[in-house]
Structures are given as C-alpha cells and as structure tokens.
C-alpha cells in the first residue's frame, strides 16, 4: 500500500502519514486504531502498537476458560456439536486444539500415544501432530501436498506472530522433511477449502476442510479463534460417518 493510499484510507493528508513515519509527529490513540484497521492488523498486534505509542491496551485478551468468555464458549461448542457426525475443532492462533466434537476427538485419538489431548488445558498442537513423527502424516495419503499448502498458510499467519514463527522454525528442523518446502512462495494463493485424503483402519476417507474465523471486534482471543470443520468429499466417506438404518 502506498503512502497516499494509506492516507486516503484513514482520511488524513499524506503529509501527516509521512510525519508519523519519520517521527516528526506522534500518532493519537484514534489515529493508531484507524491505521491498524486500514492495514488489517490483528487486534493483538494493535495492542502492541498502542503500547509502543504510550497508550494502554484497547482490546481485551481473555482465555477461553475465563468467565467473560462463557457466551463464546457456548457458541463455539454449539457450532462444533452441530457439525456432527463429522469432525470439527476449535483452534487458537498457535494451532492448539482447545475443543473438539465427538468425531473430532476420534481423529485426535489416532495419535494420542504421541500427542495426548487434554481438552481442559488445550495441550494438543495441530502443527506438531501434523509434522512430527508418529503424527497424522502416517494417516494422510496426500500428506506431501497437504503439508506444502499448510506451510504456506503458516508463513502468512506467522508474519505477525512471534510464537507461531518459533513453531514454524521448530518443525523446520525435522530432518526428514524436504528443505525446499520452507521457501516462502510469494505467488501462493490459499485455497478456501483444503483437501485431505486419510486412510484409517483400512478405509480411505476423503475430506475437505473449511476454517472459519470468529467475529468479535473487541477481543483479541475471539479474533484468534478458528473453527476447523471437516466435510466428506465423496459418498463413500459420508457413508462411513452415517449411522446404519435398521
């Protein structure tokens, strides 16, 4: 975005944007929030900007277990429950699984010997389970293609998240992963649906996954939460999840 485009987006002269960039002027609290909104900066990072300018945080940052998040917990709980009999997961910005419906828990149990899931603590990390030995790659037929797309998604999410960058660096060190996977692809276009082919107990199951964001414009946690839902991509997969009719 050019300086002029940014100035137009926040309805201020480009000269003022220039003064802010060079430090000749200091931004007001309102200007910081307008700039952050125009640039699409996550709420958690907007708090960082405000602190850097000498202001207090504007956006709350709760844990999902906090009392203030009761309505949000109920909402995401109902959302993943409504997706049964197919798997669905609640995931935070570091891809920790905070909750899952019944079929989602069944998927997580495939790797529980190496990656145990504790719903009360959100200790299951989807990135580690996907890339680490003894994880999901043993069950994913198209793992290489799926993992490549996943890495490009992580590159973009990690651009504004130090902890996620550390996770990306950690899995990069797995010696059995091709080194050329880790190059940032500037021309990559994320698919709105990510196909995944799994083989479980001899059955081939084909899904596409959809990641949905939570819209709550005043809380950093809510913006960080995603609901990942798995949909059957063919009749055979759908039939495996439907109860038998007697």
C-alpha positions in Angstrom: 0.0 0.0 0.0 1.4 3.4 -1.0 1.6 6.3 1.5 -1.1 8.1 -0.5 -3.4 5.0 -0.5 -3.0 4.6 3.3 -3.6 8.4 3.8 -6.8 8.1 1.7 -7.9 5.0 3.7 -7.7 6.8 7.0 -8.9 10.1 5.6 -5.8 12.2 6.5 -3.3 14.1 4.4 -0.4 12.0 3.1 1.9 14.7 4.6 0.7 13.7 8.1 1.4 10.0 7.3 4.9 11.0 6.3 5.4 12.9 9.5 4.2 9.8 11.5 6.7 7.6 9.6 9.7 9.9 10.3 8.7 10.6 13.9 8.1 14.3 13.3 4.6 13.7 14.6 3.2 11.3 17.2 0.0 9.5 16.5 -3.1 9.9 18.6 -4.8 6.8 20.0 -7.6 7.3 17.4 -5.0 7.5 14.6 -3.3 4.3 15.7 -6.6 2.4 15.6 -7.5 3.9 12.2 -4.1 2.9 10.7 -4.3 -0.6 12.2 -7.8 -1.1 10.8 -6.8 0.2 7.3 -3.8 -2.2 7.3 -5.8 -5.2 8.6 -3.6 -5.7 11.7 -4.8 -8.3 14.2 -6.3 -7.0 17.4 -3.5 -8.5 19.5 -0.9 -6.6 17.4 -2.9 -3.4 17.6 -2.4 -3.5 21.4 1.4 -3.7 20.8 1.2 -0.6 18.6 -0.8 1.2 21.2 1.8 0.4 23.9 4.6 1.5 21.7 3.0 4.9 21.4 2.4 5.2 25.1 -1.2 4.2 25.3 -3.0 1.4 27.2 -4.4 -1.7 25.5 -7.7 -1.1 23.8 -8.6 -4.7 23.1 -9.3 -7.4 25.8 -7.2 -10.6 25.7 -9.0 -13.3 27.6 -8.5 -17.0 27.9 -11.4 -19.2 26.6 -11.8 -20.5 30.1 -12.4 -17.0 31.6 -15.9 -16.2 32.9 -16.2 -13.4 30.4 -15.9 -15.9 27.6 -18.9 -18.0 28.7 -21.1 -17.0 25.8 -18.2 -17.5 23.3 -17.5 -21.0 24.7 -21.2 -21.8 24.3 -21.3 -20.5 20.8 -18.3 -22.5 19.5 -19.4 -25.5 21.5 -22.8 -25.5 19.7 -21.1 -24.8 16.4 -18.8 -27.9 16.5 -21.6 -30.1 18.0 -23.9 -29.1 15.1 -21.3 -30.4 12.7 -21.6 -34.0 13.9 -21.3 -36.7 12.7 -18.3 -35.1 11.0 -15.1 -33.9 12.8 -14.8 -30.3 13.9 -12.2 -28.5 16.1 -11.7 -25.2 17.9 -8.2 -23.9 17.4 -6.3 -20.9 18.7 -3.7 -18.7 16.8 -0.9 -21.2 17.6 -3.0 -24.1 16.3 -3.6 -25.5 19.8 -6.8 -27.5 19.8 -9.0 -26.1 22.6 -12.0 -28.2 21.9 -13.4 -30.8 19.5 -16.7 -32.6 18.9 -17.0 -36.4 19.3 -15.8 -37.3 15.8 -13.0 -34.7 16.1 -11.9 -36.4 19.4 -11.9 -39.7 17.5 -9.5 -38.2 14.9 -7.2 -36.9 17.7 -7.1 -40.3 19.4 -5.3 -41.7 16.3 -2.1 -40.1 17.5 -2.8 -39.9 21.3 0.1 -42.2 22.2 2.5 -39.4 20.9 0.2 -36.4 21.2 -2.3 -36.7 24.1 -5.3 -34.4 24.0 -6.4 -32.7 27.2 -9.5 -30.6 26.5 -9.3 -28.8 29.8 -5.8 -27.5 29.1 -5.7 -27.2 25.3 -2.4 -29.1 25.1 -2.8 -30.7 21.7 -0.9 -28.8 19.0 -2.1 -29.5 15.4 1.1 -28.3 13.8 3.3 -30.7 15.9 0.8 -33.5 15.3 0.8 -33.0 11.6 4.6 -32.7 11.0 6.1 -34.6 13.9 7.0 -38.3 13.8 4.2 -40.6 15.0 1.6 -38.0 14.0 -1.1 -37.5 11.3 1.2 -37.9 8.3 1.0 -41.7 8.9 -2.7 -41.5 8.1 -2.7 -38.9 5.3 -2.3 -40.3 1.7 -1.8 -36.8 0.2 0.3 -35.7 3.1 3.1 -34.0 1.0 0.6 -31.8 -1.0 -1.4 -31.1 2.1 1.7 -30.2 4.2 3.1 -27.9 1.5 -0.2 -25.9 1.5 -0.2 -25.9 5.3 3.3 -24.5 5.4 2.4 -21.6 3.1 -0.6 -20.8 5.3 1.7 -20.8 8.4 4.2 -18.5 6.7 1.4 -15.9 6.3 0.0 -16.3 9.7 3.4 -16.2 11.3 4.2 -12.8 9.8 2.5 -11.1 12.8 3.0 -13.7 15.4 6.4 -14.4 17.1 5.3 -17.6 18.8 3.9 -19.0 15.6 7.2 -18.2 13.9 9.0 -20.2 16.6 6.7 -23.1 15.9 7.5 -22.9 12.2 11.2 -22.9 13.0 10.8 -25.9 15.3 9.1 -28.1 12.7 11.6 -26.9 10.0 14.3 -28.8 12.0 12.7 -32.2 11.4 15.5 -33.9 9.4 13.1 -36.0 7.3 11.3 -33.0 5.8 12.5 -31.6 2.4 14.4 -28.4 2.9 12.8 -26.8 -0.2 9.4 -26.9 1.4 10.2 -23.9 3.6 10.7 -21.3 1.0 8.1 -18.5 1.2 6.1 -18.6 -2.0 5.0 -15.1 -2.8 2.7 -16.3 -5.6 0.9 -18.8 -3.5 -2.9 -18.5 -3.4 -4.6 -20.1 -0.5 -7.4 -22.5 -1.3 -10.7 -21.7 0.6 -11.0 -25.5 1.1 -8.1 -27.7 1.8 -8.5 -31.3 0.5 -7.2 -34.2 2.7 -7.2 -37.9 2.0 -6.9 -40.1 5.1 -6.6 -43.8 5.5 -8.0 -45.1 8.8 -8.4 -48.8 9.7 -8.1 -49.7 6.0 -10.8 -47.2 4.9 -10.0 -44.4 2.6 -11.7 -41.2 3.7 -11.6 -38.0 1.7 -12.5 -34.7 3.2 -12.2 -31.0 2.5 -11.6 -28.7 5.4 -13.0 -25.3 6.0 -11.5 -22.9 8.5 -14.0 -20.3 9.9 -13.0 -17.2 11.9 -14.9 -15.8 14.9 -16.0 -12.2 14.5 -15.9 -10.3 17.8 -14.3 -6.9 17.2 -13.2 -6.1 20.8 -11.4 -9.2 22.0 -8.1 -10.5 20.8 -8.8 -14.1 21.7 -12.0 -14.2 19.8 -10.3 -12.9 16.7 -7.6 -15.6 17.2 -10.0 -18.5 17.4 -10.8 -20.6 14.3 -13.3 -23.4 13.9 -11.9 -26.1 11.5 -14.6 -28.3 10.1 -14.1 -31.5 8.0 -16.7 -32.3 5.4 -16.9 -35.6 3.4 -15.7 -35.1 -0.2 -17.4 -38.2 -1.6 -20.4 -40.5 -0.9 -18.2 -43.3 0.5 -16.7 -41.1 3.2 -20.1 -39.7 4.1 -21.5 -43.2 4.4 -18.7 -44.2 6.9 -19.9 -41.5 9.3 -23.7 -42.0 9.0 -25.4 -44.4 11.5 -26.8 -47.6 10.0 -30.5 -47.6 9.2 -32.4 -50.6 10.6 
